[in-house]
Every structure is written in structure tokens, then in C-alpha cells.
Amino acid sequence: THQVRVHLSYIGHPIIGDGIYGSNKSKKMAEELGMGRQFLHAKRLEFTHPVTGKQIVLEDKLADDLLKCLRILRRRAKMSG
């Protein structure tokens, strides 16, 4: 995650809740949203197993705490918009 966090911060899109590479704005937003962690999620990971050569696919839905924050952010965007 380090490279993703550094790159996104560098291009002006820090991850909400990133205490190291996040901007003051993203840190403040994390506090307002009650985020106890970084807003990071991998919807799908796919790789070739190094021993069997089989394609491995892992998928997961967005965690409830992240869904809650996303709903709040969408509501705010509509209100300001």
C-alpha cells in the first residue's frame, strides 16, 4: 500500500485516513467521518499461484464502515452541488 499512498498524495489525491501521507484536509475528513483506518479497499485481486500455476481470483465487497463513509460523502456532494 505504501507506493499507492505516496503516489496518490503526490498527485494531490491523498487517501482519507492516511496519517503519514495524507493532507491536513484528508486527516480532518477522516476525523469528521469517524474513520479509524485508511479508506483503502481491494475489490478484486488476481494472480497466478506460484506452485500450481492456477489463476487465483479473490473478490470482496466494500466493508460496512467504508460504505457508511461513502454514503456520507455522496450526501455531502449532492448538498454542495
C-alpha positions as CSV (number, residue, x, y, z in Angstrom):
1,T,0.0,0.0,0.0
2,H,3.0,2.3,0.5
3,Q,3.5,3.1,-3.2
4,V,-0.2,3.7,-3.8
5,R,-0.4,6.1,-0.8
6,V,2.8,8.0,-1.8
7,H,1.7,8.3,-5.5
8,L,-1.8,9.4,-4.7
9,S,-0.6,12.0,-2.2
10,Y,2.0,13.3,-4.7
11,I,-0.7,13.9,-7.4
12,G,-2.9,15.7,-4.9
13,H,-5.4,12.9,-4.1
14,P,-4.4,11.6,-0.6
15,I,-6.2,8.7,0.9
16,I,-8.7,9.6,3.6
17,G,-7.3,8.4,7.0
18,D,-3.7,8.2,5.9
19,G,-1.8,9.6,8.9
20,I,1.5,9.6,7.2
21,Y,1.0,10.7,3.6
22,G,-2.5,12.3,3.9
23,S,-3.1,16.0,3.7
24,N,-4.4,18.0,6.6
25,K,-7.8,18.1,4.7
26,S,-7.9,14.3,4.4
27,K,-6.9,13.8,8.0
28,K,-9.6,16.3,9.1
29,M,-12.2,14.5,6.9
30,A,-11.2,11.1,8.5
31,E,-11.9,12.6,11.9
32,E,-15.2,14.0,10.8
33,L,-16.3,10.7,9.3
34,G,-15.1,8.7,12.3
35,M,-12.7,6.7,10.2
36,G,-10.4,4.6,12.3
37,R,-8.3,3.5,9.4
38,Q,-7.3,4.3,5.8
39,F,-10.1,4.3,3.2
40,L,-8.4,1.6,1.1
41,H,-10.1,-1.5,-0.4
42,A,-9.2,-4.1,-3.0
43,K,-12.4,-5.2,-4.8
44,R,-10.6,-7.8,-6.8
45,L,-7.1,-9.4,-6.7
46,E,-6.0,-11.8,-9.3
47,F,-2.7,-13.7,-9.6
48,T,-1.1,-16.9,-10.8
49,H,-0.3,-19.4,-8.0
50,P,3.5,-19.8,-7.9
51,V,3.4,-23.6,-7.4
52,T,0.3,-24.8,-9.2
53,G,0.2,-22.2,-11.9
54,K,-3.6,-21.9,-11.3
55,Q,-5.2,-18.5,-11.7
56,I,-6.4,-17.3,-8.3
57,V,-9.2,-14.7,-8.1
58,L,-10.2,-13.1,-4.8
59,E,-13.2,-10.7,-4.6
60,D,-14.8,-8.9,-1.7
61,K,-17.4,-6.2,-1.1
62,L,-16.7,-2.9,0.4
63,A,-16.6,-3.1,4.2
64,D,-19.6,-1.7,6.2
65,D,-17.5,1.2,7.7
66,L,-16.3,2.3,4.3
67,L,-19.8,2.0,2.8
68,K,-21.1,4.3,5.6
69,C,-18.4,6.9,4.9
70,L,-19.1,6.7,1.2
71,R,-22.8,7.4,1.8
72,I,-22.0,10.4,3.9
73,L,-19.6,11.7,1.3
74,R,-22.1,11.2,-1.5
75,R,-24.8,13.1,0.5
76,R,-22.4,16.0,1.1
77,A,-21.6,16.1,-2.6
78,K,-25.3,16.3,-3.5
79,M,-25.9,19.0,-0.9
80,S,-23.0,21.2,-2.1
81,G,-23.7,20.6,-5.7
